[in-house]
Amino acid sequence: MADTAPSLTVFAVGGPTAVLELGGLRMLTDPSFDPPGETPHGLRKIAASAAGPDDVVPIDFVLLSHDHHDDNLDVSGRAFLERAGRTLTTKAGAERLGGNATGLEPGEAIEVDRPGGAKLTITAVHAQHGPDGTDHITGPVIGFVLAADDLPTVYVSGDNASVDVVRTIAERLGPIELAVLFAGAVSIPTRFDGAYLTLSADAAVEAARVLGVRAVVPVHIDGWAHFTQGADDLRAAFDAAGIGDRLVIAGPGGTVQV
């Protein structure tokens, strides 16, 4: 296991959007920079992002869990992609986006260059964006596992609601030391009887236990009306489970190191 000195830096832009610095690379999750208001597909953003596109450059890689929901890739985020070195996303998303987008199937890995000649392996992993049996409705979504011999292994969940999916990832790609979990307990009353579409606070606790990580940095917990749980719910759940020391919350505009 890598040294437990600070090794991953996370700057929270808001919603699912964060800058991850690891091994000399700067990566951006699910770019969403549009101002508050209703999106073309009926979602409602209720808080401004803490930073804009000009504030987060340069970006080596965009880690885009999926391109077909407005809170994960909005109009400004879509325009930003051409400013990044490369965008990694689903196969279907890459076909729609074109440009610098590379599509990955779950289980597919690529090796990328780091400053100084070292490498980082980025593996796409499955994400279940709703209850069991709904993948064909919600569309393809992926998360990512970032690994190198001299770095802690980092799991970036994407919009995943299933602890069983997390368990499979841990079994196949573990040990995993750090997790960036998309939480927020997303619920839309007209979809799947209001079932959660991302991790709830309690599910995030179980994911942390399954992974055995030393730190969880949650994103996707603020800024949108369909996010039903936030930072306070996560703190309460992690504290109740006796693992409150593993939860590291940046908050919009905040930076944490783990």
C-alpha positions as CSV (number, residue, x, y, z in Angstrom):
1,M,0.0,0.0,0.0
2,A,1.2,3.5,-0.8
3,D,2.4,5.9,1.8
4,T,-0.5,7.5,3.7
5,A,0.8,11.0,3.2
6,P,-1.5,13.3,1.3
7,S,-1.6,11.9,-2.2
8,L,-5.0,12.9,-3.8
9,T,-6.1,16.5,-3.9
10,V,-9.8,17.2,-4.6
11,F,-11.2,20.6,-5.5
12,A,-15.0,20.6,-5.3
13,V,-16.6,22.7,-8.1
14,G,-20.1,21.7,-7.1
15,G,-22.5,18.9,-8.0
16,P,-20.6,16.0,-9.6
17,T,-17.8,18.3,-10.8
18,A,-14.4,18.2,-9.1
19,V,-10.8,18.5,-10.0
20,L,-8.7,15.5,-9.0
21,E,-4.9,15.9,-8.8
22,L,-3.1,12.6,-8.6
23,G,0.4,11.6,-9.7
24,G,1.1,14.9,-11.4
25,L,-2.1,14.7,-13.5
26,R,-5.2,17.0,-13.3
27,M,-8.5,15.3,-14.0
28,L,-12.0,16.7,-14.0
29,T,-15.2,14.7,-13.2
30,D,-18.5,15.3,-15.0
31,P,-18.2,19.0,-16.1
32,S,-21.3,21.1,-15.2
33,F,-20.7,24.8,-15.1
34,D,-24.1,26.3,-16.2
35,P,-25.8,28.9,-14.0
36,P,-28.8,27.9,-11.8
37,G,-32.0,27.2,-13.6
38,E,-33.9,24.5,-15.4
39,T,-32.1,22.3,-17.9
40,P,-33.4,21.3,-21.3
41,H,-34.4,17.9,-19.9
42,G,-36.2,19.3,-16.9
43,L,-33.7,19.0,-14.1
44,R,-33.2,22.1,-11.9
45,K,-29.9,23.5,-10.8
46,I,-30.3,25.5,-7.6
47,A,-26.8,26.7,-6.8
48,A,-24.1,28.2,-8.8
49,S,-20.9,26.3,-9.4
50,A,-18.0,27.4,-7.2
51,A,-15.7,27.8,-10.2
52,G,-16.0,28.2,-13.9
53,P,-14.1,26.6,-16.8
54,D,-11.3,29.2,-16.8
55,D,-10.7,28.4,-13.1
56,V,-10.0,24.7,-13.5
57,V,-7.7,24.6,-16.5
58,P,-5.4,23.0,-17.4
59,I,-7.1,19.6,-17.3
60,D,-5.3,16.5,-18.6
61,F,-8.3,14.1,-18.6
62,V,-12.0,14.5,-18.2
63,L,-13.5,11.5,-16.4
64,L,-17.1,11.6,-17.7
65,S,-19.3,9.0,-16.2
66,H,-22.0,9.6,-18.9
67,D,-23.0,12.3,-21.3
68,H,-26.7,12.0,-21.5
69,H,-27.9,13.6,-18.2
70,D,-27.7,17.4,-17.9
71,D,-26.4,17.4,-14.4
72,N,-23.3,15.4,-15.4
73,L,-22.6,17.2,-18.7
74,D,-24.3,20.5,-19.3
75,V,-24.0,23.1,-22.1
76,S,-20.9,24.8,-20.6
77,G,-19.4,21.4,-19.7
78,R,-19.8,20.1,-23.2
79,A,-18.1,23.2,-24.6
80,F,-15.2,22.7,-22.1
81,L,-14.4,19.2,-23.3
82,E,-12.3,20.5,-26.2
83,R,-10.1,22.4,-23.7
84,A,-9.1,19.2,-22.0
85,G,-6.4,16.9,-23.2
86,R,-8.7,13.9,-23.5
87,T,-12.2,12.8,-22.4
88,L,-12.8,9.3,-21.1
89,T,-16.4,8.1,-21.1
90,T,-18.7,5.4,-22.2
91,K,-18.5,3.9,-25.7
92,A,-21.9,5.4,-26.6
93,G,-20.9,8.8,-25.1
94,A,-17.7,8.9,-27.1
95,E,-19.6,8.2,-30.3
96,R,-22.0,11.1,-29.6
97,L,-19.3,13.5,-28.5
98,G,-16.5,12.9,-31.0
99,G,-13.6,15.2,-30.7
100,N,-11.1,14.1,-28.0
101,A,-13.5,11.6,-26.5
102,T,-12.3,8.0,-26.0
103,G,-15.0,5.4,-25.2
104,L,-14.3,2.6,-22.6
105,E,-16.3,-0.5,-21.8
106,P,-16.4,-1.6,-18.1
107,G,-13.3,-3.6,-17.5
108,E,-11.3,-1.9,-20.2
109,A,-8.1,-0.2,-19.1
110,I,-5.7,2.3,-20.7
111,E,-2.3,3.4,-19.6
112,V,-1.5,7.1,-19.7
113,D,1.7,9.1,-19.3
114,R,2.4,11.1,-16.1
115,P,5.0,13.9,-15.8
116,G,8.5,12.4,-15.4
117,G,7.8,9.3,-17.4
118,A,5.7,7.3,-14.9
119,K,2.3,5.8,-15.9
120,L,-1.2,5.8,-14.5
121,T,-3.6,3.0,-15.4
122,I,-7.3,4.1,-15.7
123,T,-9.8,1.3,-15.7
124,A,-13.4,1.8,-16.6
125,V,-15.9,0.1,-14.2
126,H,-19.6,-0.5,-14.2
127,A,-22.0,2.0,-12.6
128,Q,-25.6,1.2,-12.0
129,H,-27.6,4.4,-12.2
130,G,-30.7,3.1,-10.5
131,P,-32.3,0.0,-9.0
132,D,-31.5,-3.5,-10.2
133,G,-32.6,-4.2,-13.8
134,T,-32.8,-0.6,-15.0
135,D,-29.5,-0.3,-16.9
136,H,-31.3,-0.6,-20.2
137,I,-33.4,2.4,-19.2
138,T,-30.9,4.7,-17.6
139,G,-28.3,4.1,-20.3
140,P,-24.6,3.2,-20.0
141,V,-22.7,4.8,-17.1
142,I,-19.2,4.1,-15.9
143,G,-16.9,4.9,-13.0
144,F,-13.1,4.7,-13.0
145,V,-10.3,3.1,-11.0
146,L,-7.0,5.0,-11.0
147,A,-3.9,2.9,-10.2
148,A,-0.1,3.1,-10.2
149,D,2.7,1.3,-8.3
150,D,3.7,4.4,-6.4
151,L,0.2,5.8,-5.8
152,P,-2.8,4.8,-3.8
153,T,-5.5,3.2,-5.9
154,V,-8.5,5.5,-6.3
155,Y,-12.1,4.6,-7.1
156,V,-14.3,7.3,-8.8
157,S,-17.8,5.9,-8.7
158,G,-19.7,7.9,-11.2
159,D,-23.5,7.8,-10.9
160,N,-23.8,4.4,-9.2
161,A,-26.5,3.4,-6.7
162,S,-25.5,-0.2,-6.0
163,V,-23.3,-1.4,-3.2
164,D,-23.2,-4.8,-5.0
165,V,-21.5,-3.1,-7.9
166,V,-18.9,-1.6,-5.6
167,R,-18.3,-5.0,-4.0
168,T,-17.6,-6.5,-7.4
169,I,-15.2,-3.7,-8.2
170,A,-13.4,-4.2,-4.9
171,E,-13.0,-7.9,-5.5
172,R,-11.6,-7.4,-9.0
173,L,-9.4,-4.4,-8.7
174,G,-8.7,-4.0,-4.9
175,P,-7.1,-3.2,-2.7
176,I,-8.5,0.3,-3.1
177,E,-7.3,3.0,-0.7
178,L,-9.4,6.1,-1.6
179,A,-12.9,6.7,-3.0
180,V,-14.6,9.6,-4.7
181,L,-18.2,8.6,-4.3
182,F,-21.1,10.2,-6.2
183,A,-23.7,10.4,-3.5
184,G,-26.7,12.6,-3.0
185,A,-29.4,9.9,-3.0
186,V,-30.8,11.2,-6.3
187,S,-34.5,10.6,-6.5
188,I,-37.0,11.6,-9.2
189,P,-40.6,10.8,-8.2
190,T,-41.6,9.9,-11.8
191,R,-38.6,7.4,-12.2
192,F,-38.7,3.9,-10.7
193,D,-41.2,5.0,-8.0
194,G,-38.6,7.4,-6.6
195,A,-35.9,4.8,-6.0
196,Y,-32.4,6.2,-5.5
197,L,-30.3,6.7,-8.6
198,T,-27.1,7.3,-6.8
199,L,-25.7,6.3,-3.4
200,S,-27.6,7.3,-0.3
201,A,-25.7,8.2,2.8
202,D,-26.3,4.8,4.3
203,A,-25.2,3.1,1.0
204,A,-22.1,5.3,0.9
205,V,-21.2,3.9,4.4
206,E,-21.6,0.4,3.1
207,A,-19.5,1.2,0.1
208,A,-16.8,2.5,2.3
209,R,-16.8,-0.6,4.4
210,V,-16.8,-2.9,1.3
211,L,-13.9,-1.1,-0.2
212,G,-12.0,-0.8,3.1
213,V,-10.8,2.6,2.1
214,R,-9.0,5.0,4.4
215,A,-10.9,8.0,3.1
216,V,-14.1,8.9,1.2
217,V,-14.5,12.2,-0.6
218,P,-18.1,12.6,-1.6
219,V,-19.2,14.7,-4.6
220,H,-22.7,14.9,-6.3
221,I,-24.2,16.1,-3.0
222,D,-25.2,19.7,-3.6
223,G,-26.5,22.2,-6.1
224,W,-29.4,20.3,-7.7
225,A,-33.0,19.9,-6.7
226,H,-33.1,16.1,-7.3
227,F,-30.3,15.5,-4.9
228,T,-32.2,14.5,-1.7
229,Q,-29.3,14.1,0.7
230,G,-26.3,16.3,1.4
231,A,-23.2,16.7,3.6
232,D,-25.1,16.6,6.9
233,D,-26.8,13.3,6.0
234,L,-23.4,11.8,5.1
235,R,-21.8,13.0,8.4
236,A,-24.6,11.6,10.4
237,A,-24.5,8.2,8.7
238,F,-20.7,7.9,8.8
239,D,-20.6,8.9,12.5
240,A,-23.4,6.5,13.4
241,A,-21.5,3.7,11.7
242,G,-18.3,4.6,13.7
243,I,-16.3,5.6,10.7
244,G,-16.8,9.3,10.7
245,D,-13.0,9.8,10.5
246,R,-13.0,8.3,6.9
247,L,-15.4,10.9,5.5
248,V,-13.6,14.0,4.1
249,I,-16.0,16.7,2.7
250,A,-14.6,19.5,0.6
251,G,-17.8,21.5,0.1
252,P,-18.3,23.7,-3.0
253,G,-15.1,25.7,-3.6
254,G,-13.2,23.7,-1.0
255,T,-10.0,21.7,-1.4
256,V,-9.0,18.6,0.5
257,Q,-6.1,16.3,0.5
258,V,-6.3,12.6,1.4
